[in-house]
Amino acid sequence: MNTFPRRTFLRGALRGAAVGVALPLLNCFLDSNGKAYAATGQRIPLRFGTWVWGCGFIPEKWIPATTGRDYVMPEHLAPLEPYRDQLALFSGFDVKLDGVANKPHITGCLGLRSGIPVPDENVKAPTLDVLIGDAIGNGSRFRSIEVSTSGIQRSYSYRTAGSPNPSEISPLALYQRIFGEGFQDPNSIAFKPDPKYMVHQSVLSAIGDDRQRLMRTVGAEDRHRLDEYFTSIRQLEQQLALQLQPPAPVEGFVMPAAPADVALDSEMDNVLVIHRLMAGLLAKALQCNQTRVFNVLFSDTTSNLRRRGTIDTHHTLTHEEPEDPTLGYQREVAWFAQQSMQAWREFLDELASIPEGDGTLLDNCMVLAHSDCSIAKAHAVEGIPTMVAGGGNRIRTGYHLAGSADPISRIGLTVQQAMGLQVERWGSLSMETNKSITELLV
């Protein structure tokens, strides 16, 4: 069989101008050794997620001294050594401001996720996770699932400006949402669709003609608003349709037990417990196709994490703690940065613990991990630490790549392409780019 690179474009000319059309995901882009399939014969979907931690890093503790594959993991990355071959590390990539005021802890995070430097939460949406979700999320019950583990209701996933997708902050609430009412055990012998879903489906379908008439009579701005509204209705219709048919069986899936109701606060010890619980539930949700897209906020970009028995938060310390004269950096801030990488390791552990096909769930997930800044004390948006994990046969991993003050939108563009989106250019102003990271793409 002929093989083609994943980023093959059909090229031609139109009225003297060159044009290119990206190909959708084809069988020839996938491996031929059975790894793309589960034991049931079902094609294993590739999922996408983001994992965010706040207040950046200590550069000398995080950035490897060399690039390529034979780098030595610095102290704060040491917990990730078991996943070296499944990680791509990126340093030296910037959010370009183009004269836009740098709103601390917001501009960097949303600039990375939208390709546009923004001075506040009114980001030009959608963010890249939503774009990917629109492409791959139709066959799952939830278009995406957002969680926040440090007791603060926050999300950096936006479909529309000023309206982030809401996140769950309680493991028990997350469990009830995923595995409570409406959940269909994929391995259950008995299946009986709930009549109430049939009624909802017929009501939504009945408004189709009126919708088309309305769209023809309103102005362009209202059509845009209505299109966003009807998009959400279409998503609901798709979710309802899934409830009317038995789910595909999932080898090895075991219904998780409901977690205990735990304290929701920002003490690091408690946050790590909450994070492990939510990571485990999210991994189970991915395994049984409840969602294919997720966003995890380990700590808010203005990190409210704190040590047990103290009132100073991680964010406060980035500004008020003096540098240790011997170490050359802030000792307490470094502790929080290191704990964040330990949590990231534990998240990968949960994905890797679930067998799937010839590999694990992690092999069939592409996870973009990033912070909101590099050095939090300066609110620097240059050199924001970023990683891509998993990805199966869609991406290349196992190396450290240093950018040369390149726009960080190059990472966002490449991740979208690796997930099958037909996009050649992404971002705006100095962040606009058509330059993929070829080292990442297969």
Secondary structure, 3 states (H helix, E strand, C coil): CCCCCCCCEEEEEECCEEEEEECCCCHHHCCCCCCCECCCCCECCCEEEEEECCCECCHHHHCCCCCECCCCCCHHHHHHHHHHHHEEEEEEEECCCCCCCCCCCCHHHHHHHHCCCCCCCCCCCCCHHHHHHHHHCCCCCECCEEEECCCCCCCCCEEECCEECCCECCHHHHHHHHHCCCCCCCCCCCCCCCHHHHHHHHHHHHCHHHHHHHHHHCCHHHHHHHHHHHHHHHHHHHHHHHHCCCCCCCCCCCCCCCCCCCCCCCEHHHHHHHHHHHHHHHHHHHHCCCECEEEEECCCCCCCCECCCCCCCHHHHHHHCCCCCCCCCCHHHHHHHHHHHHHHHHHHHHHHCCEECCEECHHHEEEEEECCCCEHHHCCCCCCCEEEEECCCCECCCEEEEEEEEECHHHHHHHHHHCCCCCCCECCHHHCECCCCCCCEC
